[in-house]
Amino acid sequence: MSLPGNAALVAQLRSALERALTPRSLEIIDDSARHAGHPGARGGGHFRVRLVADAFSGRSPLERHRLVYAALDPLLHGAVHALNIEAHAPGEATADASRPR
């Protein structure tokens, strides 16, 4: 569930990631409502990003996260308070593949 006003931010996150990484799959979950009342939540939203992209092939988890942070840099200075990243290369089995969504 998105908080009012976060739908536009989710669209900006999606656009930035699609431009920079051309993901094969991309899921953005707005967790902001779960963090309502958290002191830092007033300064920006909480999001989970799950993506599969060729750009992650042969890269370590740290390098993958750096690519995501670089793509989202302009949004990370106020609009986004917390970001949980699951970044996979094509063909990699994800640990939560069987988890219901």
TITOR-87855 format. One record per atom (N, C-alpha, C, O): residue in three letters; chain; atom name; x, y, z. Coordinates in Angstrom, 3 decimals. Example, Ala and Ser with C-alpha at 12.3 -4.5 7.8 and 13.67 -1.06 7.14 Angstrom:
2
<node 'ALA' 'A' 'N' <13.190 -5.690 7.800>>
<node 'ALA' 'A' 'CA' <12.300 -4.500 7.800>>
<node 'ALA' 'A' 'C' <13.200 -3.300 7.800>>
<node 'ALA' 'A' 'O' <14.236 -3.319 8.465>>
<node 'SER' 'A' 'N' <12.850 -2.250 7.080>>
<node 'SER' 'A' 'CA' <13.670 -1.060 7.140>>
<node 'SER' 'A' 'C' <12.900 0.030 7.870>>
<node 'SER' 'A' 'O' <13.409 1.138 8.039>>
END
This chain:
101
<node 'MET' 'A' 'N' <0.843 -1.176 0.000>>
<node 'MET' 'A' 'CA' <0.000 0.000 0.000>>
<node 'MET' 'A' 'C' <0.892 1.244 0.000>>
<node 'MET' 'A' 'O' <1.851 1.331 0.767>>
<node 'SER' 'A' 'N' <0.576 2.168 -0.837>>
<node 'SER' 'A' 'CA' <1.333 3.413 -0.905>>
<node 'SER' 'A' 'C' <0.664 4.490 -0.077>>
<node 'SER' 'A' 'O' <-0.563 4.563 -0.006>>
<node 'LEU' 'A' 'N' <1.470 5.319 0.545>>
<node 'LEU' 'A' 'CA' <0.932 6.485 1.220>>
<node 'LEU' 'A' 'C' <0.557 7.521 0.179>>
<node 'LEU' 'A' 'O' <1.115 7.520 -0.918>>
<node 'PRO' 'A' 'N' <-0.376 8.404 0.497>>
<node 'PRO' 'A' 'CA' <-0.728 9.453 -0.463>>
<node 'PRO' 'A' 'C' <0.529 10.228 -0.885>>
<node 'PRO' 'A' 'O' <1.350 10.605 -0.048>>
<node 'GLY' 'A' 'N' <0.658 10.450 -2.150>>
<node 'GLY' 'A' 'CA' <1.818 11.187 -2.648>>
<node 'GLY' 'A' 'C' <2.986 10.299 -3.025>>
<node 'GLY' 'A' 'O' <3.871 10.726 -3.766>>
<node 'ASN' 'A' 'N' <3.007 9.063 -2.526>>
<node 'ASN' 'A' 'CA' <4.130 8.172 -2.836>>
<node 'ASN' 'A' 'C' <3.992 7.496 -4.196>>
<node 'ASN' 'A' 'O' <4.976 6.965 -4.713>>
<node 'ALA' 'A' 'N' <2.811 7.501 -4.783>>
<node 'ALA' 'A' 'CA' <2.638 6.884 -6.102>>
<node 'ALA' 'A' 'C' <3.537 7.580 -7.129>>
<node 'ALA' 'A' 'O' <4.137 6.917 -7.976>>
<node 'ALA' 'A' 'N' <3.630 8.881 -7.059>>
<node 'ALA' 'A' 'CA' <4.500 9.624 -7.978>>
<node 'ALA' 'A' 'C' <5.965 9.279 -7.722>>
<node 'ALA' 'A' 'O' <6.754 9.179 -8.662>>
<node 'LEU' 'A' 'N' <6.324 9.099 -6.469>>
<node 'LEU' 'A' 'CA' <7.698 8.741 -6.127>>
<node 'LEU' 'A' 'C' <8.027 7.339 -6.631>>
<node 'LEU' 'A' 'O' <9.121 7.109 -7.147>>
<node 'VAL' 'A' 'N' <7.097 6.408 -6.486>>
<node 'VAL' 'A' 'CA' <7.306 5.056 -7.004>>
<node 'VAL' 'A' 'C' <7.522 5.116 -8.513>>
<node 'VAL' 'A' 'O' <8.381 4.410 -9.040>>
<node 'ALA' 'A' 'N' <6.767 5.936 -9.204>>
<node 'ALA' 'A' 'CA' <6.935 6.092 -10.652>>
<node 'ALA' 'A' 'C' <8.323 6.655 -10.982>>
<node 'ALA' 'A' 'O' <8.949 6.237 -11.956>>
<node 'GLN' 'A' 'N' <8.795 7.596 -10.174>>
<node 'GLN' 'A' 'CA' <10.137 8.154 -10.389>>
<node 'GLN' 'A' 'C' <11.211 7.100 -10.141>>
<node 'GLN' 'A' 'O' <12.184 7.014 -10.891>>
<node 'LEU' 'A' 'N' <11.038 6.301 -9.091>>
<node 'LEU' 'A' 'CA' <11.987 5.226 -8.794>>
<node 'LEU' 'A' 'C' <12.030 4.252 -9.973>>
<node 'LEU' 'A' 'O' <13.107 3.879 -10.438>>
<node 'ARG' 'A' 'N' <10.858 3.846 -10.450>>
<node 'ARG' 'A' 'CA' <10.761 2.901 -11.563>>
<node 'ARG' 'A' 'C' <11.446 3.475 -12.809>>
<node 'ARG' 'A' 'O' <12.236 2.788 -13.456>>
<node 'SER' 'A' 'N' <11.148 4.706 -13.134>>
<node 'SER' 'A' 'CA' <11.724 5.339 -14.318>>
<node 'SER' 'A' 'C' <13.249 5.397 -14.240>>
<node 'SER' 'A' 'O' <13.935 5.086 -15.214>>
<node 'ALA' 'A' 'N' <13.774 5.791 -13.092>>
<node 'ALA' 'A' 'CA' <15.232 5.899 -12.921>>
<node 'ALA' 'A' 'C' <15.903 4.542 -13.055>>
<node 'ALA' 'A' 'O' <16.948 4.430 -13.696>>
<node 'LEU' 'A' 'N' <15.320 3.514 -12.459>>
<node 'LEU' 'A' 'CA' <15.908 2.170 -12.534>>
<node 'LEU' 'A' 'C' <15.809 1.608 -13.947>>
<node 'LEU' 'A' 'O' <16.743 0.965 -14.425>>
<node 'GLU' 'A' 'N' <14.688 1.845 -14.614>>
<node 'GLU' 'A' 'CA' <14.540 1.352 -15.984>>
<node 'GLU' 'A' 'C' <15.525 2.030 -16.922>>
<node 'GLU' 'A' 'O' <16.097 1.378 -17.796>>
<node 'ARG' 'A' 'N' <15.731 3.330 -16.751>>
<node 'ARG' 'A' 'CA' <16.692 4.068 -17.587>>
<node 'ARG' 'A' 'C' <18.110 3.565 -17.372>>
<node 'ARG' 'A' 'O' <18.841 3.329 -18.333>>
<node 'ALA' 'A' 'N' <18.496 3.404 -16.129>>
<node 'ALA' 'A' 'CA' <19.894 3.087 -15.811>>
<node 'ALA' 'A' 'C' <20.243 1.614 -15.986>>
<node 'ALA' 'A' 'O' <21.353 1.288 -16.408>>
<node 'LEU' 'A' 'N' <19.307 0.719 -15.666>>
<node 'LEU' 'A' 'CA' <19.662 -0.701 -15.584>>
<node 'LEU' 'A' 'C' <18.894 -1.611 -16.542>>
<node 'LEU' 'A' 'O' <19.235 -2.787 -16.664>>
<node 'THR' 'A' 'N' <17.886 -1.109 -17.212>>
<node 'THR' 'A' 'CA' <17.067 -1.885 -18.125>>
<node 'THR' 'A' 'C' <16.734 -3.262 -17.535>>
<node 'THR' 'A' 'O' <17.093 -4.282 -18.124>>
<node 'PRO' 'A' 'N' <16.066 -3.306 -16.401>>
<node 'PRO' 'A' 'CA' <15.798 -4.588 -15.753>>
<node 'PRO' 'A' 'C' <14.845 -5.475 -16.548>>
<node 'PRO' 'A' 'O' <13.946 -4.991 -17.234>>
<node 'ARG' 'A' 'N' <15.062 -6.778 -16.440>>
<node 'ARG' 'A' 'CA' <14.140 -7.750 -17.034>>
<node 'ARG' 'A' 'C' <12.870 -7.831 -16.194>>
<node 'ARG' 'A' 'O' <11.776 -8.046 -16.716>>
<node 'SER' 'A' 'N' <13.032 -7.656 -14.896>>
<node 'SER' 'A' 'CA' <11.877 -7.587 -14.009>>
<node 'SER' 'A' 'C' <12.179 -6.561 -12.925>>
<node 'SER' 'A' 'O' <13.327 -6.373 -12.523>>
<node 'LEU' 'A' 'N' <11.128 -5.906 -12.466>>
<node 'LEU' 'A' 'CA' <11.282 -4.849 -11.470>>
<node 'LEU' 'A' 'C' <10.017 -4.781 -10.634>>
<node 'LEU' 'A' 'O' <8.911 -4.672 -11.163>>
<node 'GLU' 'A' 'N' <10.192 -4.845 -9.333>>
<node 'GLU' 'A' 'CA' <9.083 -4.718 -8.395>>
<node 'GLU' 'A' 'C' <9.490 -3.684 -7.346>>
<node 'GLU' 'A' 'O' <10.566 -3.777 -6.754>>
<node 'ILE' 'A' 'N' <8.635 -2.718 -7.126>>
<node 'ILE' 'A' 'CA' <8.881 -1.693 -6.113>>
<node 'ILE' 'A' 'C' <7.724 -1.745 -5.127>>
<node 'ILE' 'A' 'O' <6.565 -1.586 -5.507>>
<node 'ILE' 'A' 'N' <8.043 -1.967 -3.875>>
<node 'ILE' 'A' 'CA' <7.042 -2.065 -2.819>>
<node 'ILE' 'A' 'C' <7.213 -0.889 -1.874>>
<node 'ILE' 'A' 'O' <8.294 -0.662 -1.331>>
<node 'ASP' 'A' 'N' <6.144 -0.153 -1.688>>
<node 'ASP' 'A' 'CA' <6.144 0.990 -0.771>>
<node 'ASP' 'A' 'C' <5.805 0.475 0.624>>
<node 'ASP' 'A' 'O' <4.660 0.114 0.895>>
<node 'ASP' 'A' 'N' <6.798 0.442 1.506>>
<node 'ASP' 'A' 'CA' <6.625 -0.008 2.891>>
<node 'ASP' 'A' 'C' <6.438 1.161 3.850>>
<node 'ASP' 'A' 'O' <6.505 0.969 5.064>>
<node 'SER' 'A' 'N' <6.212 2.338 3.349>>
<node 'SER' 'A' 'CA' <6.149 3.536 4.184>>
<node 'SER' 'A' 'C' <5.081 3.433 5.269>>
<node 'SER' 'A' 'O' <5.304 3.869 6.399>>
<node 'ALA' 'A' 'N' <3.931 2.866 4.941>>
<node 'ALA' 'A' 'CA' <2.841 2.769 5.922>>
<node 'ALA' 'A' 'C' <3.256 1.925 7.131>>
<node 'ALA' 'A' 'O' <2.819 2.191 8.250>>
<node 'ARG' 'A' 'N' <4.082 0.928 6.913>>
<node 'ARG' 'A' 'CA' <4.555 0.073 8.012>>
<node 'ARG' 'A' 'C' <5.492 0.818 8.952>>
<node 'ARG' 'A' 'O' <5.723 0.372 10.076>>
<node 'HIS' 'A' 'N' <6.028 1.937 8.511>>
<node 'HIS' 'A' 'CA' <7.002 2.679 9.304>>
<node 'HIS' 'A' 'C' <6.454 4.017 9.807>>
<node 'HIS' 'A' 'O' <7.209 4.862 10.289>>
<node 'ALA' 'A' 'N' <5.157 4.199 9.692>>
<node 'ALA' 'A' 'CA' <4.534 5.439 10.172>>
<node 'ALA' 'A' 'C' <4.863 5.626 11.649>>
<node 'ALA' 'A' 'O' <4.770 4.687 12.439>>
<node 'GLY' 'A' 'N' <5.240 6.816 12.006>>
<node 'GLY' 'A' 'CA' <5.609 7.108 13.389>>
<node 'GLY' 'A' 'C' <7.091 6.966 13.669>>
<node 'GLY' 'A' 'O' <7.587 7.495 14.664>>
<node 'HIS' 'A' 'N' <7.810 6.253 12.799>>
<node 'HIS' 'A' 'CA' <9.262 6.120 12.930>>
<node 'HIS' 'A' 'C' <9.865 7.504 12.702>>
<node 'HIS' 'A' 'O' <9.518 8.165 11.724>>
<node 'PRO' 'A' 'N' <10.756 7.956 13.578>>
<node 'PRO' 'A' 'CA' <11.269 9.324 13.459>>
<node 'PRO' 'A' 'C' <11.815 9.674 12.072>>
<node 'PRO' 'A' 'O' <11.576 10.776 11.578>>
<node 'GLY' 'A' 'N' <12.532 8.767 11.450>>
<node 'GLY' 'A' 'CA' <13.099 9.046 10.133>>
<node 'GLY' 'A' 'C' <12.082 9.011 9.015>>
<node 'GLY' 'A' 'O' <12.341 9.526 7.928>>
<node 'ALA' 'A' 'N' <10.918 8.407 9.263>>
<node 'ALA' 'A' 'CA' <9.905 8.258 8.218>>
<node 'ALA' 'A' 'C' <9.348 9.604 7.780>>
<node 'ALA' 'A' 'O' <8.840 9.728 6.665>>
<node 'ARG' 'A' 'N' <9.435 10.605 8.632>>
<node 'ARG' 'A' 'CA' <8.935 11.927 8.249>>
<node 'ARG' 'A' 'C' <9.785 12.538 7.140>>
<node 'ARG' 'A' 'O' <9.318 13.415 6.414>>
<node 'GLY' 'A' 'N' <11.024 12.083 7.006>>
<node 'GLY' 'A' 'CA' <11.926 12.664 6.021>>
<node 'GLY' 'A' 'C' <11.897 11.982 4.670>>
<node 'GLY' 'A' 'O' <12.564 12.443 3.743>>
<node 'GLY' 'A' 'N' <11.143 10.894 4.524>>
<node 'GLY' 'A' 'CA' <11.094 10.198 3.244>>
<node 'GLY' 'A' 'C' <10.474 8.833 3.399>>
<node 'GLY' 'A' 'O' <10.229 8.373 4.515>>
<node 'GLY' 'A' 'N' <10.217 8.182 2.273>>
<node 'GLY' 'A' 'CA' <9.546 6.896 2.268>>
<node 'GLY' 'A' 'C' <10.487 5.723 2.460>>
<node 'GLY' 'A' 'O' <11.706 5.843 2.338>>
<node 'HIS' 'A' 'N' <9.878 4.576 2.766>>
<node 'HIS' 'A' 'CA' <10.577 3.308 2.906>>
<node 'HIS' 'A' 'C' <10.150 2.421 1.740>>
<node 'HIS' 'A' 'O' <8.956 2.230 1.512>>
<node 'PHE' 'A' 'N' <11.118 1.878 1.002>>
<node 'PHE' 'A' 'CA' <10.806 1.098 -0.184>>
<node 'PHE' 'A' 'C' <11.635 -0.172 -0.248>>
<node 'PHE' 'A' 'O' <12.767 -0.224 0.230>>
<node 'ARG' 'A' 'N' <11.031 -1.216 -0.864>>
<node 'ARG' 'A' 'CA' <11.745 -2.443 -1.211>>
<node 'ARG' 'A' 'C' <11.792 -2.500 -2.728>>
<node 'ARG' 'A' 'O' <10.786 -2.272 -3.399>>
<node 'VAL' 'A' 'N' <12.964 -2.803 -3.261>>
<node 'VAL' 'A' 'CA' <13.165 -2.897 -4.706>>
<node 'VAL' 'A' 'C' <13.700 -4.288 -5.002>>
<node 'VAL' 'A' 'O' <14.726 -4.702 -4.461>>
<node 'ARG' 'A' 'N' <12.995 -5.003 -5.867>>
<node 'ARG' 'A' 'CA' <13.447 -6.324 -6.325>>
<node 'ARG' 'A' 'C' <13.614 -6.233 -7.827>>
<node 'ARG' 'A' 'O' <12.674 -5.889 -8.543>>
<node 'LEU' 'A' 'N' <14.817 -6.543 -8.308>>
<node 'LEU' 'A' 'CA' <15.017 -6.458 -9.744>>
<node 'LEU' 'A' 'C' <16.005 -7.492 -10.250>>
<node 'LEU' 'A' 'O' <16.899 -7.943 -9.533>>
<node 'VAL' 'A' 'N' <15.812 -7.848 -11.499>>
<node 'VAL' 'A' 'CA' <16.709 -8.748 -12.224>>
<node 'VAL' 'A' 'C' <17.186 -7.969 -13.442>>
<node 'VAL' 'A' 'O' <16.383 -7.459 -14.224>>
<node 'ALA' 'A' 'N' <18.521 -7.886 -13.593>>
<node 'ALA' 'A' 'CA' <19.082 -7.119 -14.712>>
<node 'ALA' 'A' 'C' <20.391 -7.742 -15.185>>
<node 'ALA' 'A' 'O' <21.176 -8.264 -14.393>>
<node 'ASP' 'A' 'N' <20.601 -7.673 -16.476>>
<node 'ASP' 'A' 'CA' <21.862 -8.155 -17.052>>
<node 'ASP' 'A' 'C' <23.052 -7.403 -16.464>>
<node 'ASP' 'A' 'O' <24.145 -7.959 -16.357>>
<node 'ALA' 'A' 'N' <22.851 -6.159 -16.090>>
<node 'ALA' 'A' 'CA' <23.933 -5.334 -15.540>>
<node 'ALA' 'A' 'C' <24.531 -5.930 -14.269>>
<node 'ALA' 'A' 'O' <25.643 -5.567 -13.886>>
<node 'PHE' 'A' 'N' <23.808 -6.841 -13.607>>
<node 'PHE' 'A' 'CA' <24.295 -7.435 -12.357>>
<node 'PHE' 'A' 'C' <25.140 -8.693 -12.588>>
<node 'PHE' 'A' 'O' <25.775 -9.185 -11.656>>
<node 'SER' 'A' 'N' <25.153 -9.209 -13.800>>
<node 'SER' 'A' 'CA' <25.912 -10.427 -14.088>>
<node 'SER' 'A' 'C' <27.385 -10.228 -13.777>>
<node 'SER' 'A' 'O' <27.995 -9.249 -14.206>>
<node 'GLY' 'A' 'N' <27.951 -11.169 -13.024>>
<node 'GLY' 'A' 'CA' <29.369 -11.126 -12.688>>
<node 'GLY' 'A' 'C' <29.738 -10.092 -11.641>>
<node 'GLY' 'A' 'O' <30.923 -9.858 -11.406>>
<node 'ARG' 'A' 'N' <28.767 -9.473 -11.014>>
<node 'ARG' 'A' 'CA' <29.037 -8.430 -10.008>>
<node 'ARG' 'A' 'C' <28.678 -8.932 -8.611>>
<node 'ARG' 'A' 'O' <27.759 -9.732 -8.436>>
<node 'SER' 'A' 'N' <29.412 -8.450 -7.642>>
<node 'SER' 'A' 'CA' <29.156 -8.807 -6.247>>
<node 'SER' 'A' 'C' <27.891 -8.098 -5.763>>
<node 'SER' 'A' 'O' <27.442 -7.138 -6.388>>
<node 'PRO' 'A' 'N' <27.320 -8.563 -4.662>>
<node 'PRO' 'A' 'CA' <26.155 -7.869 -4.097>>
<node 'PRO' 'A' 'C' <26.437 -6.390 -3.810>>
<node 'PRO' 'A' 'O' <25.570 -5.547 -4.039>>
<node 'LEU' 'A' 'N' <27.606 -6.071 -3.325>>
<node 'LEU' 'A' 'CA' <27.951 -4.680 -3.049>>
<node 'LEU' 'A' 'C' <27.959 -3.849 -4.335>>
<node 'LEU' 'A' 'O' <27.434 -2.736 -4.365>>
<node 'GLU' 'A' 'N' <28.555 -4.396 -5.392>>
<node 'GLU' 'A' 'CA' <28.574 -3.675 -6.673>>
<node 'GLU' 'A' 'C' <27.160 -3.470 -7.217>>
<node 'GLU' 'A' 'O' <26.856 -2.419 -7.782>>
<node 'ARG' 'A' 'N' <26.306 -4.467 -7.048>>
<node 'ARG' 'A' 'CA' <24.921 -4.363 -7.513>>
<node 'ARG' 'A' 'C' <24.191 -3.252 -6.758>>
<node 'ARG' 'A' 'O' <23.474 -2.450 -7.357>>
<node 'HIS' 'A' 'N' <24.377 -3.214 -5.454>>
<node 'HIS' 'A' 'CA' <23.740 -2.171 -4.650>>
<node 'HIS' 'A' 'C' <24.249 -0.794 -5.048>>
<node 'HIS' 'A' 'O' <23.480 0.165 -5.100>>
<node 'ARG' 'A' 'N' <25.522 -0.697 -5.324>>
<node 'ARG' 'A' 'CA' <26.081 0.592 -5.758>>
<node 'ARG' 'A' 'C' <25.464 1.054 -7.074>>
<node 'ARG' 'A' 'O' <25.222 2.247 -7.261>>
<node 'LEU' 'A' 'N' <25.208 0.118 -7.986>>
<node 'LEU' 'A' 'CA' <24.563 0.475 -9.247>>
<node 'LEU' 'A' 'C' <23.146 1.007 -9.009>>
<node 'LEU' 'A' 'O' <22.728 1.981 -9.635>>
<node 'VAL' 'A' 'N' <22.414 0.359 -8.099>>
<node 'VAL' 'A' 'CA' <21.055 0.808 -7.783>>
<node 'VAL' 'A' 'C' <21.106 2.182 -7.125>>
<node 'VAL' 'A' 'O' <20.352 3.081 -7.499>>
<node 'TYR' 'A' 'N' <21.996 2.347 -6.145>>
<node 'TYR' 'A' 'CA' <22.115 3.649 -5.471>>
<node 'TYR' 'A' 'C' <22.506 4.751 -6.454>>
<node 'TYR' 'A' 'O' <22.002 5.870 -6.360>>
<node 'ALA' 'A' 'N' <23.386 4.449 -7.383>>
<node 'ALA' 'A' 'CA' <23.783 5.455 -8.373>>
<node 'ALA' 'A' 'C' <22.596 5.849 -9.254>>
<node 'ALA' 'A' 'O' <22.417 7.022 -9.580>>
<node 'ALA' 'A' 'N' <21.794 4.867 -9.633>>
<node 'ALA' 'A' 'CA' <20.626 5.150 -10.472>>
<node 'ALA' 'A' 'C' <19.606 6.020 -9.744>>
<node 'ALA' 'A' 'O' <18.925 6.841 -10.358>>
<node 'LEU' 'A' 'N' <19.510 5.833 -8.434>>
<node 'LEU' 'A' 'CA' <18.494 6.535 -7.650>>
<node 'LEU' 'A' 'C' <19.037 7.735 -6.889>>
<node 'LEU' 'A' 'O' <18.304 8.358 -6.119>>
<node 'ASP' 'A' 'N' <20.287 8.066 -7.086>>
<node 'ASP' 'A' 'CA' <20.945 9.104 -6.282>>
<node 'ASP' 'A' 'C' <20.129 10.379 -6.083>>
<node 'ASP' 'A' 'O' <20.011 10.833 -4.945>>
<node 'PRO' 'A' 'N' <19.564 10.974 -7.120>>
<node 'PRO' 'A' 'CA' <18.829 12.229 -6.897>>
<node 'PRO' 'A' 'C' <17.632 12.069 -5.949>>
<node 'PRO' 'A' 'O' <17.234 13.022 -5.279>>
<node 'LEU' 'A' 'N' <17.064 10.864 -5.898>>
<node 'LEU' 'A' 'CA' <15.885 10.625 -5.058>>
<node 'LEU' 'A' 'C' <16.248 10.244 -3.626>>
<node 'LEU' 'A' 'O' <15.397 10.258 -2.737>>
<node 'LEU' 'A' 'N' <17.501 9.907 -3.412>>
<node 'LEU' 'A' 'CA' <17.919 9.426 -2.095>>
<node 'LEU' 'A' 'C' <18.268 10.554 -1.127>>
<node 'LEU' 'A' 'O' <18.632 10.296 0.020>>
<node 'HIS' 'A' 'N' <18.161 11.772 -1.573>>
<node 'HIS' 'A' 'CA' <18.502 12.911 -0.718>>
<node 'HIS' 'A' 'C' <17.244 13.612 -0.240>>
<node 'HIS' 'A' 'O' <17.072 14.812 -0.454>>
<node 'GLY' 'A' 'N' <16.366 12.858 0.407>>
<node 'GLY' 'A' 'CA' <15.158 13.447 0.968>>
<node 'GLY' 'A' 'C' <13.902 12.654 0.699>>
<node 'GLY' 'A' 'O' <13.140 12.387 1.628>>
<node 'ALA' 'A' 'N' <13.659 12.267 -0.549>>
<node 'ALA' 'A' 'CA' <12.414 11.582 -0.884>>
<node 'ALA' 'A' 'C' <12.377 10.146 -0.372>>
<node 'ALA' 'A' 'O' <11.308 9.620 -0.063>>
<node 'VAL' 'A' 'N' <13.544 9.515 -0.285>>
<node 'VAL' 'A' 'CA' <13.639 8.126 0.170>>
<node 'VAL' 'A' 'C' <14.443 8.095 1.460>>
<node 'VAL' 'A' 'O' <15.582 8.560 1.510>>
<node 'HIS' 'A' 'N' <13.833 7.539 2.505>>
<node 'HIS' 'A' 'CA' <14.523 7.417 3.787>>
<node 'HIS' 'A' 'C' <15.227 6.072 3.893>>
<node 'HIS' 'A' 'O' <16.352 5.992 4.387>>
<node 'ALA' 'A' 'N' <14.560 5.004 3.423>>
<node 'ALA' 'A' 'CA' <15.122 3.661 3.539>>
<node 'ALA' 'A' 'C' <14.865 2.886 2.257>>
<node 'ALA' 'A' 'O' <13.807 3.011 1.640>>
<node 'LEU' 'A' 'N' <15.855 2.077 1.863>>
<node 'LEU' 'A' 'CA' <15.760 1.302 0.635>>
<node 'LEU' 'A' 'C' <16.302 -0.096 0.888>>
<node 'LEU' 'A' 'O' <17.456 -0.263 1.281>>
<node 'ASN' 'A' 'N' <15.463 -1.095 0.661>>
<node 'ASN' 'A' 'CA' <15.849 -2.498 0.772>>
<node 'ASN' 'A' 'C' <15.991 -3.007 -0.655>>
<node 'ASN' 'A' 'O' <15.045 -2.921 -1.437>>
<node 'ILE' 'A' 'N' <17.160 -3.536 -1.004>>
<node 'ILE' 'A' 'CA' <17.447 -3.924 -2.389>>
<node 'ILE' 'A' 'C' <17.660 -5.426 -2.497>>
<node 'ILE' 'A' 'O' <18.429 -6.015 -1.737>>
<node 'GLU' 'A' 'N' <16.967 -6.038 -3.455>>
<node 'GLU' 'A' 'CA' <17.219 -7.421 -3.859>>
<node 'GLU' 'A' 'C' <17.571 -7.366 -5.334>>
<node 'GLU' 'A' 'O' <16.692 -7.194 -6.179>>
<node 'ALA' 'A' 'N' <18.859 -7.511 -5.651>>
<node 'ALA' 'A' 'CA' <19.344 -7.359 -7.021>>
<node 'ALA' 'A' 'C' <19.943 -8.677 -7.504>>
<node 'ALA' 'A' 'O' <20.878 -9.209 -6.905>>
<node 'HIS' 'A' 'N' <19.388 -9.189 -8.595>>
<node 'HIS' 'A' 'CA' <19.817 -10.481 -9.118>>
<node 'HIS' 'A' 'C' <20.150 -10.390 -10.598>>
<node 'HIS' 'A' 'O' <19.597 -9.565 -11.326>>
<node 'ALA' 'A' 'N' <21.063 -11.251 -11.029>>
<node 'ALA' 'A' 'CA' <21.364 -11.404 -12.445>>
<node 'ALA' 'A' 'C' <20.387 -12.424 -13.023>>
<node 'ALA' 'A' 'O' <19.865 -13.260 -12.285>>
<node 'PRO' 'A' 'N' <20.135 -12.370 -14.317>>
<node 'PRO' 'A' 'CA' <19.247 -13.356 -14.932>>
<node 'PRO' 'A' 'C' <19.732 -14.778 -14.666>>
<node 'PRO' 'A' 'O' <20.929 -15.061 -14.720>>
<node 'GLY' 'A' 'N' <18.794 -15.657 -14.382>>
<node 'GLY' 'A' 'CA' <19.136 -17.056 -14.154>>
<node 'GLY' 'A' 'C' <19.496 -17.396 -12.725>>
<node 'GLY' 'A' 'O' <19.581 -18.576 -12.384>>
<node 'GLU' 'A' 'N' <19.708 -16.419 -11.891>>
<node 'GLU' 'A' 'CA' <20.013 -16.700 -10.491>>
<node 'GLU' 'A' 'C' <18.737 -17.081 -9.756>>
<node 'GLU' 'A' 'O' <17.688 -16.466 -9.946>>
<node 'ALA' 'A' 'N' <18.838 -18.083 -8.933>>
<node 'ALA' 'A' 'CA' <17.707 -18.456 -8.084>>
<node 'ALA' 'A' 'C' <17.666 -17.487 -6.917>>
<node 'ALA' 'A' 'O' <18.689 -17.236 -6.279>>
<node 'THR' 'A' 'N' <16.516 -16.952 -6.639>>
<node 'THR' 'A' 'CA' <16.375 -16.057 -5.499>>
<node 'THR' 'A' 'C' <15.967 -16.869 -4.285>>
<node 'THR' 'A' 'O' <15.203 -17.828 -4.395>>
<node 'ALA' 'A' 'N' <16.472 -16.487 -3.145>>
<node 'ALA' 'A' 'CA' <16.202 -17.221 -1.906>>
<node 'ALA' 'A' 'C' <14.729 -17.227 -1.564>>
<node 'ALA' 'A' 'O' <14.251 -18.146 -0.900>>
<node 'ASP' 'A' 'N' <14.004 -16.218 -2.007>>
<node 'ASP' 'A' 'CA' <12.594 -16.117 -1.653>>
<node 'ASP' 'A' 'C' <11.683 -16.407 -2.844>>
<node 'ASP' 'A' 'O' <10.539 -15.952 -2.865>>
<node 'ALA' 'A' 'N' <12.157 -17.140 -3.814>>
<node 'ALA' 'A' 'CA' <11.369 -17.401 -5.018>>
<node 'ALA' 'A' 'C' <10.047 -18.093 -4.713>>
<node 'ALA' 'A' 'O' <9.067 -17.905 -5.435>>
<node 'SER' 'A' 'N' <10.011 -18.889 -3.652>>
<node 'SER' 'A' 'CA' <8.784 -19.606 -3.331>>
<node 'SER' 'A' 'C' <7.889 -18.834 -2.373>>
<node 'SER' 'A' 'O' <6.768 -19.260 -2.095>>
<node 'ARG' 'A' 'N' <8.366 -17.718 -1.872>>
<node 'ARG' 'A' 'CA' <7.591 -16.918 -0.930>>
<node 'ARG' 'A' 'C' <6.420 -16.254 -1.659>>
<node 'ARG' 'A' 'O' <6.607 -15.671 -2.728>>
<node 'PRO' 'A' 'N' <5.230 -16.337 -1.094>>
<node 'PRO' 'A' 'CA' <4.091 -15.685 -1.751>>
<node 'PRO' 'A' 'C' <4.261 -14.174 -1.751>>
<node 'PRO' 'A' 'O' <4.830 -13.613 -0.814>>
<node 'ARG' 'A' 'N' <3.777 -13.516 -2.788>>
<node 'ARG' 'A' 'CA' <3.903 -12.063 -2.914>>
<node 'ARG' 'A' 'C' <2.566 -11.422 -2.771>>
<node 'ARG' 'A' 'O' <2.458 -10.198 -2.846>>
END
